[in-house]
Amino acid sequence: MFNPGKGGRGKVAPYSTTHYRIPEPLKPTVERLTSVYRILVGSEDPEVCERLISSVDSAISNLGEKEQNNENLEAELIAAKNEIRALKVRVTSVTARLETALQLKSREGTKMKEIISESINNLKQYLIPGIY
């Protein structure tokens, strides 16, 4: 019969043990990790146990990096949304000026041309470079 190397109640585990308080939501994960570790210790291959600990440590250390990346991406998204709002306001303003120019009477043609020309130049600022 296979003995996974569990200590307690007068039995000594084949590895050092300690008590530790863990958050309740983490309990099932810690129990699974502990179970896997006990099985690996029972197989008497210390290198496999070290690889398990190393992979868990690596996964935990990557969490901080991923969290920071997520925060950076969220900040960039907020900034991009603000820029889009500002651009929409500017485009709306230019569009309103164009509509005003189109409503001018023919004797005001020079003024209309100036407004349209200025509006087109303003719109070109927001277009993808290389198209105009």
C-alpha positions in Angstrom: 0.0 0.0 0.0 1.2 3.5 -1.0 1.9 5.9 1.9 1.9 9.5 0.8 3.9 10.6 3.9 1.3 12.4 5.9 2.3 13.2 9.5 0.1 14.0 12.5 -1.4 12.2 15.6 2.0 10.9 16.8 3.3 10.2 13.3 6.2 12.2 11.9 6.0 13.4 8.3 9.2 12.8 6.2 9.5 16.6 5.7 9.4 19.7 7.9 5.9 20.9 8.8 4.4 24.1 10.2 1.0 25.6 10.9 -0.1 28.6 8.8 -3.3 30.6 8.6 -4.5 30.9 5.1 -7.5 32.8 3.7 -10.6 30.6 3.4 -10.9 31.0 -0.4 -7.4 29.6 -0.8 -7.9 26.6 1.4 -9.0 24.1 -1.4 -6.0 25.2 -3.5 -3.5 24.8 -0.7 -5.0 21.4 0.2 -4.6 20.2 -3.4 -1.0 21.5 -3.4 -0.3 19.8 -0.1 -1.8 16.5 -1.4 0.4 16.6 -4.5 3.5 17.4 -2.5 2.8 14.4 -0.1 2.4 12.1 -3.1 5.7 13.4 -4.6 7.4 12.9 -1.2 6.1 9.4 -1.1 7.7 8.7 -4.4 11.0 9.6 -2.8 12.2 11.8 -5.7 13.3 15.1 -4.0 14.0 16.7 -7.4 10.3 16.4 -8.4 9.3 18.1 -5.2 11.7 20.9 -5.9 10.3 21.3 -9.4 6.8 21.6 -8.0 7.8 24.2 -5.5 9.8 26.1 -8.2 6.8 26.1 -10.6 4.4 27.3 -7.9 6.9 30.1 -6.9 7.3 31.1 -10.5 3.5 31.3 -11.0 3.0 33.4 -7.9 5.8 35.8 -8.8 4.3 36.3 -12.3 1.0 37.3 -10.7 2.5 40.7 -9.6 3.8 41.4 -13.1 0.4 40.5 -14.6 -1.4 42.7 -12.1 0.9 45.6 -12.9 0.4 45.0 -16.7 -3.4 45.0 -16.2 -3.3 48.3 -14.3 -1.1 49.8 -17.0 -3.5 48.6 -19.7 -6.5 50.0 -17.8 -4.8 53.4 -17.5 -4.0 53.4 -21.2 -7.6 52.4 -22.0 -9.0 55.3 -19.9 -6.6 57.7 -21.6 -7.6 56.5 -25.0 -11.3 56.8 -24.2 -10.7 60.4 -23.0 -8.9 61.2 -26.3 -11.7 59.7 -28.3 -14.2 61.9 -26.5 -12.2 65.0 -27.1 -11.8 64.1 -30.8 -15.5 63.6 -31.1 -16.2 67.0 -29.6 -13.7 68.6 -32.1 -15.1 66.7 -35.1 -18.6 67.8 -34.0 -17.5 71.4 -33.9 -15.9 71.2 -37.3 -19.0 69.5 -38.7 -21.2 72.2 -37.3 -19.0 74.9 -39.0 -19.2 73.1 -42.3 -23.0 72.9 -42.0 -23.1 76.6 -41.3 -20.9 77.3 -44.3 -23.3 75.3 -46.5 -26.2 77.4 -45.3 -24.6 80.7 -46.3 -26.1 82.5 -49.3 -24.3 82.6 -52.6 -23.2 86.2 -52.2 -21.2 85.0 -49.1 -19.3 82.5 -51.2 -15.8 83.8 -50.1 -16.7 83.4 -46.4 -18.1 79.9 -47.1 -14.8 78.9 -48.9 -12.8 80.1 -46.0 -14.8 78.2 -43.4 -14.8 75.0 -45.5 -11.0 75.3 -46.1 -10.3 75.9 -42.4 -12.6 73.0 -41.4 -11.0 70.6 -43.9 -7.5 71.5 -42.5 -8.8 70.9 -39.0 -10.2 67.5 -39.9 -7.0 66.5 -41.6 -5.3 66.7 -38.2 -7.4 63.8 -37.0 -7.0 61.5 -40.0 -4.4 58.8 -40.3 -1.0 60.1 -41.4 -0.1 59.2 -45.0 -3.7 59.4 -46.3 -3.6 63.2 -46.8 
